[in-house]
Amino acid sequence: MSTYQTNGDKILQAVIADEQLVKFYGYNPDDFMSISDALDSDLAVIQAIVQIINRNEEKATEKEIYNEVSNYLRANI
């Protein structure tokens, strides 16, 4: 069982542990035990998840989060 440092870490682990995401993108969820670990990822899907979590914790609006993540994904996929 993992030890989490923040709520963001808990949310990250819950999302990236999804079997379908793991199968489709071929990553190991254990490589990203915290938000700071995930920030170093080269995988666009991991970066997008981290952006959503971080911006939500910063109280950004849904529209702001959507626009930022959409722009990031367009630029990196």
Phi and psi in radians as a Rosetta constraint file:
Dihedral C 1 N 2 CA 2 C 2 CIRCULARHARMONIC -1.442 0.35
Dihedral N 2 CA 2 C 2 N 3 CIRCULARHARMONIC 2.652 0.35
Dihedral C 2 N 3 CA 3 C 3 CIRCULARHARMONIC -1.825 0.35
Dihedral N 3 CA 3 C 3 N 4 CIRCULARHARMONIC 2.187 0.35
Dihedral C 3 N 4 CA 4 C 4 CIRCULARHARMONIC -1.760 0.35
Dihedral N 4 CA 4 C 4 N 5 CIRCULARHARMONIC 2.577 0.35
Dihedral C 4 N 5 CA 5 C 5 CIRCULARHARMONIC -1.664 0.35
Dihedral N 5 CA 5 C 5 N 6 CIRCULARHARMONIC -0.600 0.35
Dihedral C 5 N 6 CA 6 C 6 CIRCULARHARMONIC -2.402 0.35
Dihedral N 6 CA 6 C 6 N 7 CIRCULARHARMONIC 2.948 0.35
Dihedral C 6 N 7 CA 7 C 7 CIRCULARHARMONIC -1.101 0.35
Dihedral N 7 CA 7 C 7 N 8 CIRCULARHARMONIC -0.637 0.35
Dihedral C 7 N 8 CA 8 C 8 CIRCULARHARMONIC -1.027 0.35
Dihedral N 8 CA 8 C 8 N 9 CIRCULARHARMONIC -0.687 0.35
Dihedral C 8 N 9 CA 9 C 9 CIRCULARHARMONIC -1.114 0.35
Dihedral N 9 CA 9 C 9 N 10 CIRCULARHARMONIC -0.702 0.35
Dihedral C 9 N 10 CA 10 C 10 CIRCULARHARMONIC -1.109 0.35
Dihedral N 10 CA 10 C 10 N 11 CIRCULARHARMONIC -0.781 0.35
Dihedral C 10 N 11 CA 11 C 11 CIRCULARHARMONIC -1.116 0.35
Dihedral N 11 CA 11 C 11 N 12 CIRCULARHARMONIC -0.786 0.35
Dihedral C 11 N 12 CA 12 C 12 CIRCULARHARMONIC -0.967 0.35
Dihedral N 12 CA 12 C 12 N 13 CIRCULARHARMONIC -0.884 0.35
Dihedral C 12 N 13 CA 13 C 13 CIRCULARHARMONIC -1.075 0.35
Dihedral N 13 CA 13 C 13 N 14 CIRCULARHARMONIC -0.693 0.35
Dihedral C 13 N 14 CA 14 C 14 CIRCULARHARMONIC -1.102 0.35
Dihedral N 14 CA 14 C 14 N 15 CIRCULARHARMONIC -0.705 0.35
Dihedral C 14 N 15 CA 15 C 15 CIRCULARHARMONIC -1.302 0.35
Dihedral N 15 CA 15 C 15 N 16 CIRCULARHARMONIC -0.859 0.35
Dihedral C 15 N 16 CA 16 C 16 CIRCULARHARMONIC -1.324 0.35
Dihedral N 16 CA 16 C 16 N 17 CIRCULARHARMONIC -0.172 0.35
Dihedral C 16 N 17 CA 17 C 17 CIRCULARHARMONIC -1.402 0.35
Dihedral N 17 CA 17 C 17 N 18 CIRCULARHARMONIC -0.101 0.35
Dihedral C 17 N 18 CA 18 C 18 CIRCULARHARMONIC -1.018 0.35
Dihedral N 18 CA 18 C 18 N 19 CIRCULARHARMONIC 2.153 0.35
Dihedral C 18 N 19 CA 19 C 19 CIRCULARHARMONIC -1.034 0.35
Dihedral N 19 CA 19 C 19 N 20 CIRCULARHARMONIC -0.672 0.35
Dihedral C 19 N 20 CA 20 C 20 CIRCULARHARMONIC -1.184 0.35
Dihedral N 20 CA 20 C 20 N 21 CIRCULARHARMONIC -0.704 0.35
Dihedral C 20 N 21 CA 21 C 21 CIRCULARHARMONIC -1.102 0.35
Dihedral N 21 CA 21 C 21 N 22 CIRCULARHARMONIC -0.794 0.35
Dihedral C 21 N 22 CA 22 C 22 CIRCULARHARMONIC -1.048 0.35
Dihedral N 22 CA 22 C 22 N 23 CIRCULARHARMONIC -0.789 0.35
Dihedral C 22 N 23 CA 23 C 23 CIRCULARHARMONIC -1.135 0.35
Dihedral N 23 CA 23 C 23 N 24 CIRCULARHARMONIC -0.774 0.35
Dihedral C 23 N 24 CA 24 C 24 CIRCULARHARMONIC -1.208 0.35
Dihedral N 24 CA 24 C 24 N 25 CIRCULARHARMONIC -0.768 0.35
Dihedral C 24 N 25 CA 25 C 25 CIRCULARHARMONIC -1.674 0.35
Dihedral N 25 CA 25 C 25 N 26 CIRCULARHARMONIC -0.210 0.35
Dihedral C 25 N 26 CA 26 C 26 CIRCULARHARMONIC 1.153 0.35
Dihedral N 26 CA 26 C 26 N 27 CIRCULARHARMONIC 0.624 0.35
Dihedral C 26 N 27 CA 27 C 27 CIRCULARHARMONIC -1.839 0.35
Dihedral N 27 CA 27 C 27 N 28 CIRCULARHARMONIC 2.925 0.35
Dihedral C 27 N 28 CA 28 C 28 CIRCULARHARMONIC -1.871 0.35
Dihedral N 28 CA 28 C 28 N 29 CIRCULARHARMONIC 2.011 0.35
Dihedral C 28 N 29 CA 29 C 29 CIRCULARHARMONIC -0.995 0.35
Dihedral N 29 CA 29 C 29 N 30 CIRCULARHARMONIC -0.474 0.35
Dihedral C 29 N 30 CA 30 C 30 CIRCULARHARMONIC -1.205 0.35
Dihedral N 30 CA 30 C 30 N 31 CIRCULARHARMONIC -0.243 0.35
Dihedral C 30 N 31 CA 31 C 31 CIRCULARHARMONIC -1.322 0.35
Dihedral N 31 CA 31 C 31 N 32 CIRCULARHARMONIC -0.237 0.35
Dihedral C 31 N 32 CA 32 C 32 CIRCULARHARMONIC -2.232 0.35
Dihedral N 32 CA 32 C 32 N 33 CIRCULARHARMONIC 1.300 0.35
Dihedral C 32 N 33 CA 33 C 33 CIRCULARHARMONIC -1.449 0.35
Dihedral N 33 CA 33 C 33 N 34 CIRCULARHARMONIC -0.248 0.35
Dihedral C 33 N 34 CA 34 C 34 CIRCULARHARMONIC -2.530 0.35
Dihedral N 34 CA 34 C 34 N 35 CIRCULARHARMONIC 2.902 0.35
Dihedral C 34 N 35 CA 35 C 35 CIRCULARHARMONIC -1.015 0.35
Dihedral N 35 CA 35 C 35 N 36 CIRCULARHARMONIC -0.734 0.35
Dihedral C 35 N 36 CA 36 C 36 CIRCULARHARMONIC -1.115 0.35
Dihedral N 36 CA 36 C 36 N 37 CIRCULARHARMONIC -0.633 0.35
Dihedral C 36 N 37 CA 37 C 37 CIRCULARHARMONIC -1.094 0.35
Dihedral N 37 CA 37 C 37 N 38 CIRCULARHARMONIC -0.776 0.35
Dihedral C 37 N 38 CA 38 C 38 CIRCULARHARMONIC -1.199 0.35
Dihedral N 38 CA 38 C 38 N 39 CIRCULARHARMONIC -0.509 0.35
Dihedral C 38 N 39 CA 39 C 39 CIRCULARHARMONIC -1.089 0.35
Dihedral N 39 CA 39 C 39 N 40 CIRCULARHARMONIC -0.420 0.35
Dihedral C 39 N 40 CA 40 C 40 CIRCULARHARMONIC -1.536 0.35
Dihedral N 40 CA 40 C 40 N 41 CIRCULARHARMONIC -0.013 0.35
Dihedral C 40 N 41 CA 41 C 41 CIRCULARHARMONIC -1.249 0.35
Dihedral N 41 CA 41 C 41 N 42 CIRCULARHARMONIC 2.546 0.35
Dihedral C 41 N 42 CA 42 C 42 CIRCULARHARMONIC -1.582 0.35
Dihedral N 42 CA 42 C 42 N 43 CIRCULARHARMONIC -0.108 0.35
Dihedral C 42 N 43 CA 43 C 43 CIRCULARHARMONIC -1.421 0.35
Dihedral N 43 CA 43 C 43 N 44 CIRCULARHARMONIC 2.159 0.35
Dihedral C 43 N 44 CA 44 C 44 CIRCULARHARMONIC -1.050 0.35
Dihedral N 44 CA 44 C 44 N 45 CIRCULARHARMONIC -0.665 0.35
Dihedral C 44 N 45 CA 45 C 45 CIRCULARHARMONIC -1.137 0.35
Dihedral N 45 CA 45 C 45 N 46 CIRCULARHARMONIC -0.690 0.35
Dihedral C 45 N 46 CA 46 C 46 CIRCULARHARMONIC -1.158 0.35
Dihedral N 46 CA 46 C 46 N 47 CIRCULARHARMONIC -0.765 0.35
Dihedral C 46 N 47 CA 47 C 47 CIRCULARHARMONIC -1.067 0.35
Dihedral N 47 CA 47 C 47 N 48 CIRCULARHARMONIC -0.711 0.35
Dihedral C 47 N 48 CA 48 C 48 CIRCULARHARMONIC -1.122 0.35
Dihedral N 48 CA 48 C 48 N 49 CIRCULARHARMONIC -0.748 0.35
Dihedral C 48 N 49 CA 49 C 49 CIRCULARHARMONIC -1.075 0.35
Dihedral N 49 CA 49 C 49 N 50 CIRCULARHARMONIC -0.776 0.35
Dihedral C 49 N 50 CA 50 C 50 CIRCULARHARMONIC -1.102 0.35
Dihedral N 50 CA 50 C 50 N 51 CIRCULARHARMONIC -0.730 0.35
Dihedral C 50 N 51 CA 51 C 51 CIRCULARHARMONIC -1.049 0.35
Dihedral N 51 CA 51 C 51 N 52 CIRCULARHARMONIC -0.768 0.35
Dihedral C 51 N 52 CA 52 C 52 CIRCULARHARMONIC -1.069 0.35
Dihedral N 52 CA 52 C 52 N 53 CIRCULARHARMONIC -0.833 0.35
Dihedral C 52 N 53 CA 53 C 53 CIRCULARHARMONIC -1.102 0.35
Dihedral N 53 CA 53 C 53 N 54 CIRCULARHARMONIC -0.868 0.35
Dihedral C 53 N 54 CA 54 C 54 CIRCULARHARMONIC -1.061 0.35
Dihedral N 54 CA 54 C 54 N 55 CIRCULARHARMONIC -0.836 0.35
Dihedral C 54 N 55 CA 55 C 55 CIRCULARHARMONIC -1.178 0.35
Dihedral N 55 CA 55 C 55 N 56 CIRCULARHARMONIC -0.574 0.35
Dihedral C 55 N 56 CA 56 C 56 CIRCULARHARMONIC -1.144 0.35
Dihedral N 56 CA 56 C 56 N 57 CIRCULARHARMONIC -0.733 0.35
Dihedral C 56 N 57 CA 57 C 57 CIRCULARHARMONIC -1.157 0.35
Dihedral N 57 CA 57 C 57 N 58 CIRCULARHARMONIC -0.474 0.35
Dihedral C 57 N 58 CA 58 C 58 CIRCULARHARMONIC -1.459 0.35
Dihedral N 58 CA 58 C 58 N 59 CIRCULARHARMONIC 0.043 0.35
Dihedral C 58 N 59 CA 59 C 59 CIRCULARHARMONIC 1.179 0.35
Dihedral N 59 CA 59 C 59 N 60 CIRCULARHARMONIC 0.543 0.35
Dihedral C 59 N 60 CA 60 C 60 CIRCULARHARMONIC -1.207 0.35
Dihedral N 60 CA 60 C 60 N 61 CIRCULARHARMONIC 2.700 0.35
Dihedral C 60 N 61 CA 61 C 61 CIRCULARHARMONIC -1.297 0.35
Dihedral N 61 CA 61 C 61 N 62 CIRCULARHARMONIC 2.813 0.35
Dihedral C 61 N 62 CA 62 C 62 CIRCULARHARMONIC -1.056 0.35
Dihedral N 62 CA 62 C 62 N 63 CIRCULARHARMONIC -0.666 0.35
Dihedral C 62 N 63 CA 63 C 63 CIRCULARHARMONIC -1.118 0.35
Dihedral N 63 CA 63 C 63 N 64 CIRCULARHARMONIC -0.759 0.35
Dihedral C 63 N 64 CA 64 C 64 CIRCULARHARMONIC -1.070 0.35
Dihedral N 64 CA 64 C 64 N 65 CIRCULARHARMONIC -0.802 0.35
Dihedral C 64 N 65 CA 65 C 65 CIRCULARHARMONIC -1.081 0.35
Dihedral N 65 CA 65 C 65 N 66 CIRCULARHARMONIC -0.825 0.35
Dihedral C 65 N 66 CA 66 C 66 CIRCULARHARMONIC -0.994 0.35
Dihedral N 66 CA 66 C 66 N 67 CIRCULARHARMONIC -0.853 0.35
Dihedral C 66 N 67 CA 67 C 67 CIRCULARHARMONIC -1.093 0.35
Dihedral N 67 CA 67 C 67 N 68 CIRCULARHARMONIC -0.771 0.35
Dihedral C 67 N 68 CA 68 C 68 CIRCULARHARMONIC -1.148 0.35
Dihedral N 68 CA 68 C 68 N 69 CIRCULARHARMONIC -0.787 0.35
Dihedral C 68 N 69 CA 69 C 69 CIRCULARHARMONIC -1.198 0.35
Dihedral N 69 CA 69 C 69 N 70 CIRCULARHARMONIC -0.725 0.35
Dihedral C 69 N 70 CA 70 C 70 CIRCULARHARMONIC -1.056 0.35
Dihedral N 70 CA 70 C 70 N 71 CIRCULARHARMONIC -0.800 0.35
Dihedral C 70 N 71 CA 71 C 71 CIRCULARHARMONIC -1.097 0.35
Dihedral N 71 CA 71 C 71 N 72 CIRCULARHARMONIC -0.728 0.35
Dihedral C 71 N 72 CA 72 C 72 CIRCULARHARMONIC -1.075 0.35
Dihedral N 72 CA 72 C 72 N 73 CIRCULARHARMONIC -0.826 0.35
Dihedral C 72 N 73 CA 73 C 73 CIRCULARHARMONIC -1.146 0.35
Dihedral N 73 CA 73 C 73 N 74 CIRCULARHARMONIC -0.705 0.35
Dihedral C 73 N 74 CA 74 C 74 CIRCULARHARMONIC -1.046 0.35
Dihedral N 74 CA 74 C 74 N 75 CIRCULARHARMONIC -0.679 0.35
Dihedral C 74 N 75 CA 75 C 75 CIRCULARHARMONIC -1.353 0.35
Dihedral N 75 CA 75 C 75 N 76 CIRCULARHARMONIC -0.347 0.35
Dihedral C 75 N 76 CA 76 C 76 CIRCULARHARMONIC -2.106 0.35
Dihedral N 76 CA 76 C 76 N 77 CIRCULARHARMONIC 0.072 0.35
